[in-house]
């Protein structure tokens, strides 16, 4: 079994000890204003912000625009995924399980 961790910001995470125990993980809390300690989260936010900018309120985007952004993000290849897209890996996983 590989070692898994959960890293969250300093917002209260109720029952974090029980969650870590059940999931066989270690729990870490990021230091305030240390976004680099939550790299995966920050990377996802960066991808989202390519389509949904900080200058615009989320309420100003239509559901259709948000769904289109999600589709584009999930179709992008990722170095972390060996240059596959999340969509492609998901479809391979589903095909493997059937």
C-alpha positions in Angstrom: 0.0 0.0 0.0 1.4 3.4 -0.9 1.6 6.2 1.6 -1.2 8.7 1.3 -1.5 12.1 2.9 -4.1 14.8 3.2 -3.0 18.4 3.3 -5.6 21.1 4.0 -5.5 24.7 4.8 -6.1 26.1 8.3 -9.8 25.9 8.0 -11.3 23.6 10.6 -11.5 20.0 9.2 -14.0 18.2 11.5 -13.1 14.7 12.5 -9.7 14.9 10.6 -8.2 12.3 13.0 -10.9 9.8 12.3 -10.7 10.4 8.5 -6.9 9.9 8.5 -7.2 6.7 10.5 -9.9 5.2 8.3 -8.1 6.2 5.1 -4.7 5.1 6.4 -3.3 8.6 5.7 -1.3 11.2 7.5 -3.0 14.6 8.1 -1.1 17.8 7.5 -2.2 21.4 7.8 -0.7 24.0 5.5 0.8 27.1 7.2 -1.2 30.4 6.7 -0.4 32.1 3.3 1.7 29.1 2.2 -0.1 28.1 -1.0 2.9 26.1 -2.2 2.2 23.5 0.5 -1.1 22.6 -1.3 0.4 22.3 -4.7 -2.2 20.0 -6.4 -5.0 22.3 -5.2 -3.2 25.4 -6.4 -2.5 23.8 -9.8 -6.2 23.0 -10.3 -7.1 26.6 -9.3 -4.6 27.8 -11.9 -6.3 25.7 -14.6 -9.7 27.0 -13.6 -8.6 30.6 -13.6 -7.6 30.3 -17.3 -11.3 30.2 -18.0 -13.0 31.8 -14.9 -11.0 34.8 -14.0 -10.7 36.5 -10.6 -12.0 39.8 -12.2 -15.4 38.2 -12.8 -17.9 37.0 -10.2 -18.8 33.3 -10.6 -22.5 34.3 -10.7 -21.7 36.2 -13.9 -20.9 32.9 -15.7 -23.6 30.8 -17.1 -23.9 27.1 -16.3 -23.1 26.4 -19.9 -19.8 28.4 -19.7 -18.8 26.6 -16.5 -19.5 23.2 -18.0 -17.5 24.1 -21.2 -14.6 25.2 -19.0 -14.7 21.9 -17.1 -14.7 19.9 -20.4 -11.7 21.8 -21.7 -9.8 21.4 -18.4 -10.5 17.6 -18.3 -9.4 17.2 -21.9 -6.0 18.8 -21.3 -3.1 16.4 -21.1 -1.0 16.5 -17.9 2.6 15.7 -17.4 1.7 14.3 -14.0 -0.6 11.8 -15.8 2.1 10.7 -18.2 0.7 13.1 -20.9 -2.8 11.7 -20.7 -5.9 13.7 -20.1 -8.1 13.1 -17.0 -10.9 12.1 -19.4 -8.7 9.5 -21.2 -7.6 7.9 -17.9 -11.1 7.9 -16.6 -12.4 6.1 -19.7 -9.6 3.6 -19.5 -10.4 2.9 -15.9 -14.1 2.4 -16.7 -13.3 0.1 -19.6 -10.8 -1.9 -17.4 -13.5 -2.4 -14.7 -16.1 -3.7 -17.1 
